[in-house]
């Protein structure tokens, strides 16, 4: 299924696989799902079909216990160059009620499965705001990034007015959203937007290595609970005591369970763990904590 840790061959047998000419290609192997935005001739410019396929893939993969980490990247030398101007993307919608400036449903941060954006090249406009949804961003050091929409007569989308200030702070969000300026990999790292930056050609391998490590060594239920606490706290602004309540509830769900015993046993026996909990079958949403 793979050449070794972090490398996924495609296409391979797995949970979901889109047709090769699809706007999104999905390859699954060894616990890692690789989603590839697949319009390289247009630098993976975002299309309605691409968005629909991405939403479907996120839902399907998040419901599959065989998938323990998801990597999102772009075909060719770009991640996503933004909206497809060949389709007049900023025209007034025919159905105002059906239009959404945030067509990602679910967003990557709403999943239980860890999502890593392998931003292998330019990420502009919606290409950049999509990457902001990921839990971890490995970004190309020699690429251009921008929430450029304000320079095109519209404004930032995909909940970027929520994600950016939480990832990088209000001052950085105001700078990038209100100027629409372009910046590079070094600044993305300095601003805290990039988890790490590496040369363009190394981005995907690095992201897959992180994903493979999560898929092998991190208990799936632990990852799901931790991710939901993290993003729920960002969304709802929970106090420290409320977070303590959530962490306690999450611990009650995993302490004394087979995976808690397996994690310790595998460490003592110096072997890879064999996780058995099913997020798909056993998951229950975390309750909203009591107010202070």
C-alpha positions in Angstrom: 0.0 0.0 0.0 2.9 2.4 0.6 6.6 2.8 0.1 7.2 3.4 3.8 6.2 5.8 6.5 4.5 8.9 5.2 4.4 7.8 1.5 1.0 6.9 -0.1 0.9 5.5 -3.6 -2.1 6.4 -5.8 -4.5 5.3 -6.8 -4.8 2.6 -4.1 -7.6 0.6 -2.7 -9.2 2.3 0.2 -12.2 4.0 1.7 -12.9 6.4 -1.2 -11.4 7.0 -4.6 -12.6 9.6 -7.1 -12.2 9.1 -10.8 -8.8 10.2 -12.1 -10.2 13.2 -14.1 -12.2 14.4 -11.1 -11.6 17.8 -9.6 -10.7 16.0 -6.4 -8.7 12.7 -6.2 -8.9 10.6 -3.0 -6.3 8.0 -2.2 -6.3 6.0 1.0 -3.6 3.7 2.4 -2.2 2.8 5.8 -4.6 4.9 7.7 -4.0 8.1 5.8 -6.3 9.7 3.2 -4.7 11.9 0.7 -7.0 14.5 -1.0 -5.6 16.2 -4.0 -7.2 19.3 -5.6 -7.0 18.2 -9.2 -7.1 21.0 -11.7 -3.4 21.4 -12.3 -3.9 23.1 -15.7 -5.7 25.9 -13.8 -3.4 25.8 -10.8 -6.3 24.0 -9.0 -8.6 27.0 -9.1 -11.6 26.3 -6.9 -14.7 25.0 -8.7 -18.2 24.2 -7.5 -17.6 20.6 -8.3 -14.3 20.6 -6.4 -16.1 22.0 -3.3 -18.9 19.5 -3.5 -16.4 16.6 -3.8 -14.4 17.9 -0.9 -17.4 18.1 1.3 -18.4 14.5 0.4 -14.9 13.2 1.0 -14.6 14.9 4.4 -17.9 13.4 5.5 -17.1 9.9 4.2 -13.6 9.8 5.5 -14.5 11.2 9.0 -17.0 8.3 9.3 -14.4 5.6 8.5 -12.3 4.1 11.3 -9.7 3.0 8.7 -8.8 6.7 8.1 -6.9 8.2 11.1 -5.5 11.3 9.4 -6.3 13.3 6.3 -3.9 15.3 4.1 -5.1 17.9 1.7 -2.8 19.1 -1.1 -2.9 20.3 -4.7 -1.8 18.7 -8.0 1.1 20.1 -9.8 3.0 23.1 -8.5 0.2 25.0 -6.8 -2.1 24.3 -3.8 -5.0 26.4 -5.1 -4.8 29.7 -7.0 -8.2 30.9 -5.8 -11.5 31.2 -7.6 -11.9 30.2 -11.2 -12.3 33.5 -13.0 -13.4 31.6 -16.1 -16.8 31.1 -14.4 -17.5 34.7 -13.3 -17.3 33.7 -9.6 -18.2 37.0 -8.2 -21.4 37.5 -10.2 -24.6 38.1 -8.1 -26.0 34.6 -7.4 -29.2 33.6 -9.1 -30.5 32.1 -5.9 -29.5 34.4 -3.0 -30.9 32.1 -0.4 -28.8 29.1 -1.7 -25.5 31.1 -1.8 -23.0 30.7 0.9 -19.6 32.5 1.2 -18.5 29.4 3.2 -19.3 26.5 0.9 -17.2 24.0 3.0 -19.7 21.8 4.8 -18.2 20.4 7.0 -15.1 22.5 7.4 -12.0 20.5 8.2 -11.9 21.9 11.7 -15.5 20.4 12.3 -14.3 16.9 11.7 -13.0 14.5 14.4 -10.1 13.3 12.2 -6.9 15.3 12.2 -6.5 17.3 8.9 -3.1 18.4 7.6 -2.9 20.9 4.8 0.1 20.2 2.6 0.3 23.6 1.0 2.7 22.7 -1.8 2.6 26.0 -3.7 0.7 29.2 -4.2 -2.5 29.5 -2.1 -4.5 32.6 -2.9 -8.0 33.7 -2.0 -10.2 30.7 -1.3 -7.2 28.4 -1.7 -5.6 30.1 1.3 -8.8 30.3 3.4 -9.4 26.6 2.8 -5.9 25.8 4.2 -6.8 27.8 7.3 -9.4 25.1 8.2 -6.7 22.5 8.7 -5.3 21.5 12.1 -1.7 21.6 10.9 -0.3 23.5 7.9 2.9 22.5 6.2 3.6 25.3 3.7 6.0 25.8 0.9 8.7 28.2 1.7 8.9 29.5 -1.9 5.2 30.3 -2.6 2.8 33.2 -2.5 -0.1 33.5 -0.1 -2.9 36.0 0.3 -6.5 36.6 1.3 -6.7 38.7 -1.8 -10.5 39.0 -2.2 -10.7 42.6 -1.0 -8.5 43.5 -4.1 -11.0 41.8 -6.3 -14.1 43.7 -5.1 -15.3 41.1 -2.6 -14.0 40.0 0.8 -12.5 37.0 2.6 -14.6 33.9 2.6 -14.7 30.4 4.2 -15.0 31.8 7.7 -11.6 33.5 7.4 -12.8 36.3 9.7 -13.1 33.6 12.3 -10.1 31.4 11.6 -7.4 34.0 11.0 -7.8 35.9 14.3 -7.8 32.6 16.2 -4.8 31.2 14.4 -2.7 34.3 14.2 -4.4 37.0 16.3 -6.6 40.0 15.5 -3.9 42.3 14.4 -2.6 39.8 11.8 -6.1 39.1 10.6 -6.9 42.8 10.2 -3.7 43.3 8.2 -4.3 40.4 5.8 -8.0 40.7 5.4 -8.1 44.5 5.0 -5.1 44.9 2.7 -5.3 41.6 0.7 -1.6 41.8 0.4 0.6 38.9 -0.7 3.2 37.3 1.5 5.6 34.4 1.4 6.5 31.3 3.4 8.9 32.9 5.8 6.3 35.4 6.9 3.6 32.7 7.1 5.8 30.9 9.6 6.6 34.1 11.5 2.9 35.0 11.8 2.1 31.6 13.1 -0.1 30.6 10.1 2.3 27.9 9.0 3.0 25.1 11.4 6.2 24.8 9.5 7.7 25.7 6.1 9.8 23.5 4.0 11.0 23.6 0.3 8.1 23.2 -2.1 9.2 19.8 -3.3 9.3 18.5 0.3 5.9 19.7 1.5 3.8 16.6 0.6 6.3 14.1 2.0 6.6 16.1 5.2 2.8 16.3 5.6 2.4 12.6 4.9 5.1 11.8 7.4 3.2 13.7 10.1 -0.1 12.0 9.0 1.5 8.5 9.1 2.9 9.2 12.6 -0.6 10.2 13.8 -2.2 7.2 12.1 0.2 4.8 13.8 1.0 6.2 17.2 -2.0 8.3 18.3 -5.2 6.6 19.6 -8.0 7.6 17.3 -10.5 8.4 20.1 -7.9 10.5 21.9 -7.2 12.5 18.7 -10.9 13.0 18.1 -11.7 14.1 21.6 -8.7 16.4 21.8 -9.5 18.0 18.4 -13.1 18.7 19.3 -12.1 20.2 22.7 -9.5 22.4 21.0 -11.8 23.8 18.2 -14.9 24.0 20.5 -12.9 26.1 22.9 -11.9 28.4 20.0 -15.5 28.6 18.8 -17.3 29.1 22.2 -14.6 30.9 24.2 -14.7 28.5 27.1 -13.1 29.5 30.4 -10.2 27.5 31.9 -12.6 25.9 34.3 -15.0 24.9 31.5 -12.1 23.4 29.6 -11.1 21.5 32.7 -14.7 20.1 32.8 -14.4 19.0 29.1 -11.0 17.4 29.6 -12.4 15.5 32.7 -15.4 14.3 30.7 -13.1 13.2 27.9 -10.8 11.3 30.3 -13.8 9.4 31.7 -14.4 8.2 28.2 -10.9 6.8 27.7 -9.5 5.9 31.1 -9.6 2.2 31.8 -10.5 1.4 28.2 -8.6 -1.1 26.0 -6.7 1.7 24.1 -5.5 3.2 27.4 -4.1 -0.1 28.4 -2.7 -0.8 24.9 -0.9 2.5 24.7 1.0 1.8 27.9 1.6 -1.9 27.0 2.9 -1.0 23.5 5.3 1.6 25.0 6.7 -0.9 27.6 7.0 -3.6 24.9 8.6 -1.1 22.5 6.2 -1.9 19.6 3.6 0.0 17.6 0.2 0.1 19.3 -2.8 -1.8 18.0 -5.8 0.6 18.6 -9.2 -0.9 18.9 -11.7 1.9 19.8 -14.1 2.8 17.0 -14.8 6.5 16.7 -17.4 5.8 14.0 -19.4 3.6 16.4 -18.6 4.8 19.8 -18.5 8.6 19.4 -20.8 10.8 21.4 -20.6 14.6 21.1 -19.0 16.3 24.1 -21.6 18.2 26.3 -21.5 21.9 26.6 -19.8 22.7 29.9 -21.6 24.6 32.6 -21.0 28.3 32.8 -18.8 29.9 35.5 
